[in-house]
Amino acid sequence: MLDYMIFNMVFLMLIIVLNYSIYFLSFLIGIEYLIAMILFYLMSMNYSGFLYLIYLIYSVCESVLGLSLLVSMNYEYGHQKVNFLNLM
């Protein structure tokens, strides 16, 4: 079961990086889904509850920073189709 979950997370990470790298919002949504999968993996390993709280705090901070970057890029460039490939 855990091997399947690890394979699923790696496969989802490849899909996110390869398919959703055109638009920044799709990339953020994919990363949030990957965070939910990692949280499910941590819950199945029966770690302490404090680790879940720390992980959720970091994931919320990551999502807020990503959305604020998206809003600032939308304000700067003036359209919703902000390409992720132009940032590299």
Phi, psi and omega per residue, in radians:
M1 nan -0.798 -3.120
L2 -1.213 -0.569 3.080
D3 -1.130 -0.671 3.088
Y4 -1.129 -0.684 3.141
M5 -1.181 -0.691 3.105
I6 -1.147 -0.751 3.085
F7 -1.078 -0.699 3.127
N8 -1.111 -0.717 3.136
M9 -1.173 -0.718 3.115
V10 -1.161 -0.726 3.120
F11 -1.115 -0.737 3.105
L12 -1.145 -0.638 3.114
M13 -1.136 -0.699 3.091
L14 -1.146 -0.704 3.101
I15 -1.106 -0.737 -3.131
I16 -1.104 -0.812 -3.078
V17 -1.216 -0.688 -3.053
L18 -1.461 -0.723 -3.058
N19 -1.566 -0.723 -3.008
Y20 -1.678 0.348 -3.114
S21 -1.485 0.015 -3.138
I22 -1.416 -0.832 -3.126
Y23 -1.925 2.432 -3.031
F24 -1.238 -0.636 -3.128
L25 -1.175 -0.702 3.083
S26 -1.121 -0.632 3.083
F27 -1.108 -0.744 3.133
L28 -1.145 -0.683 3.116
I29 -1.139 -0.712 3.092
G30 -1.129 -0.691 3.104
I31 -1.143 -0.660 3.106
E32 -1.160 -0.620 3.071
Y33 -1.158 -0.679 3.092
L34 -1.136 -0.634 3.078
I35 -1.116 -0.697 3.103
A36 -1.137 -0.651 3.102
M37 -1.171 -0.688 3.109
I38 -1.164 -0.650 3.090
L39 -1.126 -0.706 3.079
F40 -1.107 -0.662 3.089
Y41 -1.127 -0.744 3.112
L42 -1.129 -0.649 3.136
M43 -1.202 -0.543 3.120
S44 -1.318 -0.335 3.126
M45 -1.530 -0.046 3.089
N46 1.021 0.870 3.006
Y47 -1.367 3.071 -3.129
S48 -1.255 2.746 -3.119
G49 -1.188 -0.437 3.134
F50 -1.167 -0.587 3.108
L51 -1.148 -0.643 3.086
Y52 -1.087 -0.737 -3.129
L53 -1.128 -0.774 3.110
I54 -1.101 -0.749 3.140
Y55 -1.117 -0.730 3.121
L56 -1.167 -0.618 3.090
I57 -1.107 -0.795 3.124
Y58 -1.141 -0.659 -3.132
S59 -1.224 -0.620 3.084
V60 -1.182 -0.720 3.097
C61 -1.097 -0.676 3.114
E62 -1.135 -0.728 -3.125
S63 -1.219 -0.646 3.107
V64 -1.156 -0.731 3.100
L65 -1.129 -0.692 3.115
G66 -1.143 -0.750 3.128
L67 -1.209 -0.622 3.088
S68 -1.190 -0.611 3.048
L69 -1.145 -0.686 3.102
L70 -1.116 -0.759 3.139
V71 -1.152 -0.717 -3.142
S72 -1.191 -0.623 3.083
M73 -1.219 -0.641 3.093
N74 -1.149 -0.668 3.095
Y75 -1.186 -0.664 -3.092
E76 -1.264 -0.795 -3.048
Y77 -1.639 -0.375 3.006
G78 1.458 0.270 3.062
H79 -2.543 2.891 -3.040
Q80 -1.545 -0.292 -3.108
K81 -1.594 1.170 3.104
V82 -1.380 2.028 -3.115
N83 -1.334 2.368 3.104
F84 -1.356 -0.504 -3.100
L85 -1.239 -0.382 3.102
N86 -1.302 -0.272 -3.133
L87 -1.384 -0.356 -3.101
M88 -1.425 nan nan
